[in-house]
Amino acid sequence: MLIDGKKALVTGGSRGIGSGIVKTFLRNGASVYYISRKPGDYLEEYKKIAAENGVEVIYKEGNVADEETITATVNEILEESGGIDILVNNAGIAKDGLVMRMSAEDWQDVININLTSAFYISKVVSRSMIKRRTGAIINVTSIVGLVGNAGQSNYAASKAGMIGFTKSLAREIAGRNVRVNAVAPGYIQTEMTDKLSDDQQEGLKAQIPMGRVGEPEDVANVIMFLASDLAGYVTGQVIRISGGMGM
Ligand SMILES: NC(=O)c1ccc[n+]([C@@H]2O[C@H](COP(=O)([O-])OP(=O)(O)OC[C@H]3O[C@@H](n4cnc5c(N)ncnc54)[C@H](O)[C@@H]3O)[C@@H](O)[C@H]2O)c1
């Protein structure tokens, strides 16, 4: 159990990559708070895994892009838990379109939910981690943030922004023993990618040297490594989890 006895906060934990992170953390001995718009279909399964491993899972409803309410919710979690050891900024959306046709609203929604939310939440959590002189923050960016993608300028900008945010925050708080890293998944099978057309899915698969689409657990395992003491000397890094896509 790599993260035994730790307390984690995961955003977007109701499904997809987030559900892989919640399950992996619970199986490895951490108690998990997760925030998403809805509890999702897995809460009962999470509770079962938590009970089997002697830990807890707690759901908090929230919109990560709303500064006032998300700050209040995160403060409540810090108080209830007595301190968070691991923060994963995972919640995210895509609203794709070519730049020439994209509305300002679609641009801003994606920036707010994917990037600004990580600032709101990290601001509160990092302050508490600094006081306790321990903590690991992991931000979920994307290969698209590294290489760009036609039709995803808002998404790519949010994910590239998250990389700059990760490295800057890492530099700000490294001296207080709080580490900040990012993971950049490639093409992972989730509800988000299920929405892509068959042609888009085939086009993406063709770009994966390992020849298979990733599973949420592929991402969760690397996040767990970064959250654990095994990565105790790793900060400010971006790890691609992509079967070689975008290497
Ligand atoms: N699936 C992929 O191939 C892939 C690749 C690279 C990066 N990512 C990133 O991984 C993360 C998870 O993606 P996924 O594929 O699991 O997506 P998903 O759509 O299956 O899940 C997204 C999660 O974010 C939550 N969420 C969305 N907006 C929210 C808001 N305003 N407030 C609170 N919660 C909110 C949803 O409730 C859900 O739990 C995202 O940041 C995404 O950009 C995904």
The ligand as an SDF file (V2000), in Angstrom:
LIG
                    3D

 44 48  0  0  0  0  0  0  0  0999 V2000
  -10.1310   10.7450  -21.6250 N   0  0  0  0  0  0  0  0  0  0  0  0
   -9.0170   11.1530  -22.2180 C   0  0  0  0  0  0  0  0  0  0  0  0
   -8.5900   10.6230  -23.2440 O   0  0  0  0  0  0  0  0  0  0  0  0
   -8.2030   12.2580  -21.5960 C   0  0  0  0  0  0  0  0  0  0  0  0
   -6.9580   12.5420  -22.1440 C   0  0  0  0  0  0  0  0  0  0  0  0
   -6.1700   13.5490  -21.6050 C   0  0  0  0  0  0  0  0  0  0  0  0
   -6.6470   14.2600  -20.5140 C   0  0  0  0  0  0  0  0  0  0  0  0
   -7.8610   13.9800  -19.9880 N   0  0  0  0  0  0  0  0  0  0  0  0
   -8.2940   14.7720  -18.8310 C   0  0  0  0  0  0  0  0  0  0  0  0
   -8.6030   13.9150  -17.7640 O   0  0  0  0  0  0  0  0  0  0  0  0
   -9.5840   14.5180  -16.9340 C   0  0  0  0  0  0  0  0  0  0  0  0
  -10.7530   13.5560  -16.7540 C   0  0  0  0  0  0  0  0  0  0  0  0
  -11.2870   13.2790  -18.0290 O   0  0  0  0  0  0  0  0  0  0  0  0
  -12.3050   12.0790  -18.3270 P   0  0  0  0  0  0  0  0  0  0  0  0
  -11.9860   11.5630  -19.6710 O   0  0  0  0  0  0  0  0  0  0  0  0
  -12.3730   11.1710  -17.1760 O   0  0  0  0  0  0  0  0  0  0  0  0
  -13.6790   12.9240  -18.4600 O   0  0  0  0  0  0  0  0  0  0  0  0
  -15.1680   12.6160  -17.9900 P   0  0  0  0  0  0  0  0  0  0  0  0
  -16.0200   13.5500  -18.7770 O   0  0  0  0  0  0  0  0  0  0  0  0
  -15.4650   11.1640  -18.0740 O   0  0  0  0  0  0  0  0  0  0  0  0
  -15.1530   13.0550  -16.4380 O   0  0  0  0  0  0  0  0  0  0  0  0
  -14.9890   14.3990  -16.0810 C   0  0  0  0  0  0  0  0  0  0  0  0
  -15.2230   14.5650  -14.6000 C   0  0  0  0  0  0  0  0  0  0  0  0
  -15.0990   15.9710  -14.2970 O   0  0  0  0  0  0  0  0  0  0  0  0
  -16.2550   16.3900  -13.5850 C   0  0  0  0  0  0  0  0  0  0  0  0
  -16.5450   17.8000  -13.8670 N   0  0  0  0  0  0  0  0  0  0  0  0
  -16.6780   18.3860  -15.0780 C   0  0  0  0  0  0  0  0  0  0  0  0
  -16.9690   19.6980  -14.9160 N   0  0  0  0  0  0  0  0  0  0  0  0
  -17.0340   19.9240  -13.5810 C   0  0  0  0  0  0  0  0  0  0  0  0
  -17.2850   21.0640  -12.7820 C   0  0  0  0  0  0  0  0  0  0  0  0
  -17.5590   22.2570  -13.3350 N   0  0  0  0  0  0  0  0  0  0  0  0
  -17.2430   20.9370  -11.4290 N   0  0  0  0  0  0  0  0  0  0  0  0
  -16.9790   19.7380  -10.8530 C   0  0  0  0  0  0  0  0  0  0  0  0
  -16.7190   18.6260  -11.5610 N   0  0  0  0  0  0  0  0  0  0  0  0
  -16.7600   18.7220  -12.9020 C   0  0  0  0  0  0  0  0  0  0  0  0
  -17.3780   15.4730  -14.0490 C   0  0  0  0  0  0  0  0  0  0  0  0
  -18.4090   15.4640  -13.0750 O   0  0  0  0  0  0  0  0  0  0  0  0
  -16.6150   14.1520  -14.1400 C   0  0  0  0  0  0  0  0  0  0  0  0
  -16.5070   13.5950  -12.8470 O   0  0  0  0  0  0  0  0  0  0  0  0
   -9.9850   15.8280  -17.6250 C   0  0  0  0  0  0  0  0  0  0  0  0
   -9.2660   16.9020  -17.0660 O   0  0  0  0  0  0  0  0  0  0  0  0
   -9.5540   15.5830  -19.0570 C   0  0  0  0  0  0  0  0  0  0  0  0
   -9.2910   16.7900  -19.7360 O   0  0  0  0  0  0  0  0  0  0  0  0
   -8.6640   13.0060  -20.5070 C   0  0  0  0  0  0  0  0  0  0  0  0
  1  2  1  0
  2  3  2  0
  2  4  1  0
  4  5  1  0
  4 44  2  0
  5  6  2  0
  6  7  1  0
  7  8  2  0
  8  9  1  0
  8 44  1  0
  9 10  1  0
  9 42  1  0
 10 11  1  0
 11 12  1  0
 11 40  1  0
 12 13  1  0
 13 14  1  0
 14 15  2  0
 14 16  1  0
 14 17  1  0
 17 18  1  0
 18 19  2  0
 18 20  1  0
 18 21  1  0
 21 22  1  0
 22 23  1  0
 23 24  1  0
 23 38  1  0
 24 25  1  0
 25 26  1  0
 25 36  1  0
 26 27  1  0
 26 35  1  0
 27 28  2  0
 28 29  1  0
 29 30  1  0
 29 35  2  0
 30 31  1  0
 30 32  2  0
 32 33  1  0
 33 34  2  0
 34 35  1  0
 36 37  1  0
 36 38  1  0
 38 39  1  0
 40 41  1  0
 40 42  1  0
 42 43  1  0
M  CHG  2   8   1  16  -1
M  END
$$$$
